[in-house]
């Protein structure tokens, strides 16, 4: 009988403690951050690595366009400056 009463009291105390801790914001375990899913992952069927390899083999390879080089201003040589002056 005493064991039953003790179990009942400890259960009530545990429930009350959980409720108080929940309201105060104290957490026993940290919440695991969920990984953000991209829209492409939702659309395509999950083929895994093998699916990616097959997809890459079927699609034509894209050429990566190089950016045009910036024009660099070059200092004139002394001969070039004298030629410009004579014009």
Secondary structure, DSSP 8 states (H G I E B T S, - for coil): -HHHHHHHHHHHHHHHHHHHHHHHT--SS---------HHHHHS---HHHHHHHHHHHS------------------HHHHHHHHH-
